[in-house]
Structure formats: structure tokens, C-alpha cells
Amino acid sequence: MILETVSHARAGLIGNPSDGYFGKTLSFTMTNFSAKVTMWESPDIQFMTNPVDEAVFKDLKQLMDEIYLYGYYGGIRLLKATTKVFVQYCTEHGIDLPQRNFSVRYESNIPRLVGMAGSSAICTAMFRALTQFFDVDIPREIMATLCLNAEVNELSLQAGLQDRVAQVYGGVMFMDFNESLVTRRGYGEYRRVDKSLLPNLYVAYDPTRAEVSGRYHRNLRVLFEQHDSKVVDAMAQFAEYAQRFYDCLLDGNLDELPGLINANFDLRDRIFNVSEENKRMVMTARDAGASAKFAGSGGTIVGTYEDEAMYRRLEKKLGEIGCRAIKPQIPDTLD
């Protein structure tokens, strides 16, 4: 038996980065970019390397370029960490796994380290493959939390639930990470949103803006845990933007949405002093008439546009600064 599972790239439309701080977000996945895991039964357990993992370089320049763009680690550690968390969960819940070994490989065309949740896509695809291979049923809300645990607890990465929830469920999701719920049961309240309610959306990214998102989240975590009033208040405000955005979608009130998207970024910039390189992407999009904010921690932006003329103008202006604009292909669901 050979099975394949897929997780798609994620864009945080509103509310981020409050997902790791008991806030609210609205995010969507897009099939434009995906991570795929292929698994089959084998005599031994083997994690097959991806070209990113192989560490073979033709010269020093390629070595330096690869390190700059992709860091020091590939995806094998993500597969291993996810497997460990999966096995531990099954053991703790009295789920007997059959004596079967597997080989597994991954591939991904999600632009790396630009805020499209490429790492969590590998984790969620791997977790889904494990549940299918061993015929184990784990609720999606629990699966998302376990995928987060694989990255945070096993690999000491800084991250929030938003990416994993969006990728486990697929499509458009509104997420309320209410502190009492998350603390008591390990997950928040997740509601699916009909994608037909959305306005015209674009996503744009700069492939040269590679940056490990954990660095940003690590600094943010420290300030939040120190009860820095600016950070705590900002997280509450981000959550309010997300709630208002969700309410407007349900009411069919699209006129307020661009302003909320812009306000989300402007607050982030005031509190965290966004780098000029990343800010340039947002301002260039706004110069074209579109709204714009980060889709993640930087390197990718998301926003609304009015019509095709504005989209063409947006595409042209962003292309002039080395960014690629796309129209996200949003699935109804991953099922």
C-alpha cells in the first residue's frame, strides 16, 4: 500500500499574531502551494531525504545561499518529531498500533521561510499519513494541537495553533483561542467559513526574504510573558480585528474589511517596528490601492483588491520590487 497526504500553504488573513496568545484569527489555506508526504510499508522504518536534507553543494556560494534561504535544517526532523508525538498519543490513550514499519518521504513547493507555514504543512501531512497508515482516528482539533506539540515541545520552535488548525481543517477557518478553553482542553473554538463570503483576495511574497519565524515569535513570547502592556493590549486588539472581520463576513459587510486588514498591520508595525524590507511590500501594495498585511511573520503579504484593473496594477508594482503576486486558490475543505 502506498498512500499520499497533502497539506496546503496557509495565509493569516486577520488577527495574527494573536493565535499564540489566546487571541482570534481568520486564516485560509491555498492549493497554489502544497507539502506532500508519501508513505508505504517496508521492512524497516526509513525517513527518505529530500534534496534540502542531503547537504551536497557544488561550491561555497551554493552552500551559503542554501543556508541563507533554508537554514540549517530540512524536513526530516519534522517527520521524526511528528511520529514521536503520534506514538506517544496512541500509547497514552490505549491505542494499540499494529506491528508495521514504513518508509516515508516528503516534498514541498511551499516557498520556505516567508510566512506560508511550510514547516507545519509537512507536520500536518505527516500526521495525517500516520493516522491513515495505522488506521487511527484522531479528532481534527486534537490533531492540530499534537502537530503544534511536535514543533514546540520536540523541536523547541516558537509557534501558535493557527497554522495547524488551518491546515488540518483546510479552507477558511475562524479560530477563537479562548484562554480558558485552550488551557483546559488544549484547543479553542474553530468555525468553518464559507469561502464565497470572502472579498477578492491576493497573496504576494518575496522569495529572497527568508527568515526563521521562530526568532520573531521567541522575542514576542518573552514580552508577553513579562506582561508587557503594549504587547498584551496589542494581542487583544488583534483579536478584536479578527472578530469584527468575521462578523462583517457573516453580515455581508465587505466595505469594512480593507480597513481592518490595514489596521492589523499598522498596529503590528507600531508595536514591533517592522523592518523596512518587509514594510516595503505592504506599502507597495497599498500604493496600488489594495489593502495589505503580513500573512505570517514576514516575507508574504495578504490583502484585498477591488477589481481586475487593480490586481494588474498590484501585480506590476510588486513585481518591480521582486515580489510575486498570486490569486489564492482556496479549497472548500481538505476532506
Solvent accessible surface area in square Angstrom, and as a share of the most:
residue,aa,sasa,rsa
1,M,131,0.58
2,I,126,0.64
3,L,18,0.09
4,E,100,0.45
5,T,5,0.03
6,V,50,0.29
7,S,0,0.00
8,H,24,0.11
9,A,0,0.00
10,R,9,0.03
11,A,0,0.00
12,G,0,0.00
13,L,0,0.00
14,I,0,0.00
15,G,0,0.00
16,N,4,0.02
17,P,4,0.02
18,S,0,0.00
19,D,14,0.07
20,G,19,0.18
21,Y,11,0.04
22,F,78,0.33
23,G,3,0.02
24,K,47,0.20
25,T,0,0.00
26,L,0,0.00
27,S,0,0.00
28,F,0,0.00
29,T,1,0.01
30,M,0,0.00
31,T,60,0.35
32,N,46,0.24
33,F,17,0.07
34,S,26,0.17
35,A,1,0.00
36,K,57,0.24
37,V,1,0.00
38,T,5,0.03
39,M,0,0.00
40,W,56,0.20
41,E,88,0.39
42,S,22,0.14
43,P,120,0.76
44,D,100,0.52
45,I,91,0.46
46,Q,97,0.43
47,F,44,0.19
48,M,63,0.28
49,T,77,0.45
50,N,20,0.10
51,P,107,0.67
52,V,51,0.29
53,D,32,0.17
54,E,93,0.42
55,A,71,0.55
56,V,124,0.71
57,F,73,0.30
58,K,172,0.73
59,D,70,0.36
60,L,137,0.68
61,K,144,0.61
62,Q,58,0.26
63,L,51,0.25
64,M,125,0.56
65,D,59,0.31
66,E,49,0.22
67,I,48,0.24
68,Y,131,0.50
69,L,53,0.27
70,Y,64,0.24
71,G,23,0.23
72,Y,169,0.64
73,Y,129,0.49
74,G,15,0.14
75,G,2,0.02
76,I,28,0.14
77,R,75,0.27
78,L,7,0.03
79,L,0,0.00
80,K,107,0.45
81,A,7,0.05
82,T,0,0.00
83,T,20,0.12
84,K,98,0.42
85,V,9,0.05
86,F,0,0.00
87,V,63,0.36
88,Q,78,0.34
89,Y,30,0.11
90,C,1,0.01
91,T,100,0.58
92,E,135,0.60
93,H,108,0.48
94,G,64,0.62
95,I,55,0.28
96,D,137,0.71
97,L,43,0.22
98,P,61,0.38
99,Q,185,0.82
100,R,63,0.23
101,N,58,0.30
102,F,3,0.01
103,S,5,0.03
104,V,0,0.00
105,R,109,0.40
106,Y,15,0.06
107,E,81,0.36
108,S,48,0.31
109,N,97,0.50
110,I,5,0.02
111,P,24,0.15
112,R,75,0.27
113,L,41,0.21
114,V,1,0.00
115,G,14,0.14
116,M,2,0.01
117,A,13,0.10
118,G,18,0.17
119,S,45,0.29
120,S,2,0.01
121,A,0,0.00
122,I,14,0.07
123,C,0,0.00
124,T,0,0.00
125,A,0,0.00
126,M,0,0.00
127,F,0,0.00
128,R,34,0.12
129,A,0,0.00
130,L,1,0.00
131,T,11,0.06
132,Q,95,0.42
133,F,2,0.01
134,F,20,0.08
135,D,133,0.69
136,V,16,0.09
137,D,137,0.71
138,I,8,0.04
139,P,64,0.40
140,R,83,0.30
141,E,45,0.20
142,I,41,0.21
143,M,13,0.06
144,A,0,0.00
145,T,24,0.14
146,L,17,0.09
147,C,0,0.00
148,L,26,0.13
149,N,41,0.21
150,A,0,0.00
151,E,3,0.02
152,V,50,0.29
153,N,103,0.53
154,E,56,0.25
155,L,40,0.20
156,S,83,0.54
157,L,35,0.18
158,Q,50,0.22
159,A,26,0.20
160,G,9,0.09
161,L,11,0.06
162,Q,7,0.03
163,D,22,0.11
164,R,8,0.03
165,V,0,0.00
166,A,0,0.00
167,Q,1,0.00
168,V,4,0.02
169,Y,26,0.10
170,G,1,0.01
171,G,1,0.01
172,V,2,0.01
173,M,1,0.01
174,F,1,0.00
175,M,0,0.00
176,D,22,0.11
177,F,2,0.01
178,N,62,0.32
179,E,98,0.44
180,S,74,0.48
181,L,34,0.17
182,V,31,0.18
183,T,106,0.61
184,R,171,0.62
185,R,89,0.33
186,G,25,0.24
187,Y,42,0.16
188,G,1,0.01
189,E,68,0.31
190,Y,33,0.13
191,R,82,0.30
192,R,98,0.36
193,V,7,0.04
194,D,84,0.44
195,K,81,0.34
196,S,88,0.57
197,L,62,0.31
198,L,23,0.11
199,P,25,0.16
200,N,68,0.35
201,L,13,0.06
202,Y,0,0.00
203,V,0,0.00
204,A,0,0.00
205,Y,18,0.07
206,D,7,0.04
207,P,68,0.43
208,T,84,0.49
209,R,44,0.16
210,A,13,0.10
211,E,71,0.32
212,V,49,0.28
213,S,45,0.29
214,G,4,0.04
215,R,138,0.50
216,Y,44,0.17
217,H,34,0.15
218,R,110,0.40
219,N,98,0.50
220,L,4,0.02
221,R,61,0.22
222,V,72,0.41
223,L,66,0.33
224,F,35,0.15
225,E,108,0.48
226,Q,122,0.54
227,H,150,0.67
228,D,49,0.26
229,S,77,0.49
230,K,141,0.60
231,V,3,0.01
232,V,57,0.33
233,D,94,0.49
234,A,3,0.02
235,M,5,0.02
236,A,57,0.44
237,Q,61,0.27
238,F,0,0.00
239,A,13,0.10
240,E,105,0.47
241,Y,30,0.12
242,A,0,0.00
243,Q,50,0.22
244,R,100,0.36
245,F,0,0.00
246,Y,19,0.07
247,D,49,0.25
248,C,1,0.00
249,L,1,0.00
250,L,98,0.49
251,D,111,0.58
252,G,55,0.53
253,N,49,0.25
254,L,71,0.35
255,D,133,0.69
256,E,66,0.30
257,L,0,0.00
258,P,48,0.30
259,G,45,0.43
260,L,22,0.11
261,I,0,0.00
262,N,38,0.19
263,A,30,0.23
264,N,1,0.00
265,F,1,0.00
266,D,48,0.25
267,L,14,0.07
268,R,4,0.02
269,D,30,0.16
270,R,169,0.62
271,I,48,0.24
272,F,39,0.16
273,N,126,0.64
274,V,15,0.09
275,S,48,0.31
276,E,122,0.55
277,E,85,0.38
278,N,9,0.04
279,K,40,0.17
280,R,118,0.43
281,M,3,0.01
282,V,0,0.00
283,M,75,0.33
284,T,20,0.11
285,A,0,0.00
286,R,53,0.19
287,D,109,0.56
288,A,1,0.01
289,G,43,0.42
290,A,6,0.04
291,S,3,0.02
292,A,0,0.00
293,K,1,0.00
294,F,6,0.02
295,A,0,0.00
296,G,10,0.09
297,S,20,0.13
298,G,6,0.05
299,G,0,0.00
300,T,0,0.00
301,I,0,0.00
302,V,0,0.00
303,G,0,0.00
304,T,7,0.04
305,Y,20,0.07
306,E,128,0.58
307,D,73,0.38
308,E,85,0.38
309,A,50,0.39
310,M,13,0.06
311,Y,16,0.06
312,R,145,0.53
313,R,104,0.38
314,L,0,0.00
315,E,76,0.34
316,K,136,0.58
317,K,69,0.29
318,L,0,0.00
319,G,41,0.40
320,E,118,0.53
321,I,39,0.20
322,G,47,0.45
323,C,7,0.04
324,R,130,0.47
325,A,8,0.06
326,I,11,0.06
327,K,72,0.31
328,P,17,0.11
329,Q,102,0.45
330,I,23,0.12
331,P,23,0.15
332,D,95,0.49
333,T,47,0.27
334,L,41,0.20
335,D,137,0.71
